[in-house]
Amino acid sequence: MLKANLDHVRKLVDEACERSGRDASEVTIVAVSKTKPEEAIMELYEAGHRDFGENYIQELRKKHDDLPKDIRWHMIGHLQRNKVKYIAEYIHLIHSVDSYALAETIDKEAAKHNRIIPILIEVNVGGEESKFGVTPEETTALVEQISHLPNIRIEGLMTSAPYVEDPEEDRACFANLRDLSVDIDSKKIDNVKVNALSMGMSNDYIVAVEEGSTMVRVGTSIFGARDYSK
Ligand SMILES: *Cc1c(COP(=O)(O)O)cnc(C)c1O
């Protein structure tokens, strides 16, 4: 059943790619499994899916300990500096870096494990006060600053668009993030490739793909609604 949901999301992503003249292989579906049981993850794992997104460190640690080691774990939620040490050894991609201080901590923890951790910069494109992320104006300077850290590698940008009834309302937000990434990439900052764009959730991932998303973070449309009361 979850496999059918994932297949449906994949189909809509592929169709959006076709409409916008993109290669469907450019878009990764990150199945957002926060609050969902390990059995649900395993159902998709057994169907061949490997990219899963989590928001809470404690939950991510438990799932990582329990589940197959070839799962690619994406940290998509706000990350506190004192929690980085728990995920530094294995995290596949951190989507939510929004300060130099956090980047420094990731760099330090990555060095302890002799690895380079790939990250995205979280940008608050919509300017909502409730959202994490740097402003578009601050982004280039932060990228330049982080680019000097040896054990961290910037791969792109991430945003969470405002929740709207009509996903068309988020189109400009996604286009702005794409334009910002093209702009930063054109500066040819050493060690920086700003190719990845993590944007689009259950309610707006189709529009996000039409606007250039390379990673959609889809929870509800795959796993069903979340129950936070448990
Ligand atoms: C929970 C979450 C998602 C998934 O949201 P859905 O609407 O369930 O698809 C995506 N991105 C972030 C940052 C999240 O916290």
The ligand as an SDF file (V2000), in Angstrom:
LIG
                    3D

 15 15  0  0  0  0  0  0  0  0999 V2000
    7.3900   17.1690    7.8130 C   0  0  0  0  0  0  0  0  0  0  0  0
    8.2120   17.8370    6.7610 C   0  0  0  0  0  0  0  0  0  0  0  0
    8.0380   17.5320    5.3990 C   0  0  0  0  0  0  0  0  0  0  0  0
    6.9610   16.5960    4.8700 C   0  0  0  0  0  0  0  0  0  0  0  0
    5.7160   17.2380    4.9250 O   0  0  0  0  0  0  0  0  0  0  0  0
    4.4030   16.5910    4.2440 P   0  0  0  0  0  0  0  0  0  0  0  0
    3.4870   17.7520    4.1220 O   0  0  0  0  0  0  0  0  0  0  0  0
    3.9100   15.5600    5.1890 O   0  0  0  0  0  0  0  0  0  0  0  0
    4.7990   16.0300    2.9400 O   0  0  0  0  0  0  0  0  0  0  0  0
    8.8940   18.1230    4.4800 C   0  0  0  0  0  0  0  0  0  0  0  0
    9.8520   18.9960    4.8660 N   0  0  0  0  0  0  0  0  0  0  0  0
   10.0370   19.3280    6.1630 C   0  0  0  0  0  0  0  0  0  0  0  0
   11.1130   20.2940    6.5130 C   0  0  0  0  0  0  0  0  0  0  0  0
    9.2200   18.7680    7.1380 C   0  0  0  0  0  0  0  0  0  0  0  0
    9.4040   19.1400    8.4220 O   0  0  0  0  0  0  0  0  0  0  0  0
  1  2  1  0
  2  3  1  0
  2 14  2  0
  3  4  1  0
  3 10  2  0
  4  5  1  0
  5  6  1  0
  6  7  2  0
  6  8  1  0
  6  9  1  0
 10 11  1  0
 11 12  2  0
 12 13  1  0
 12 14  1  0
 14 15  1  0
M  END
$$$$
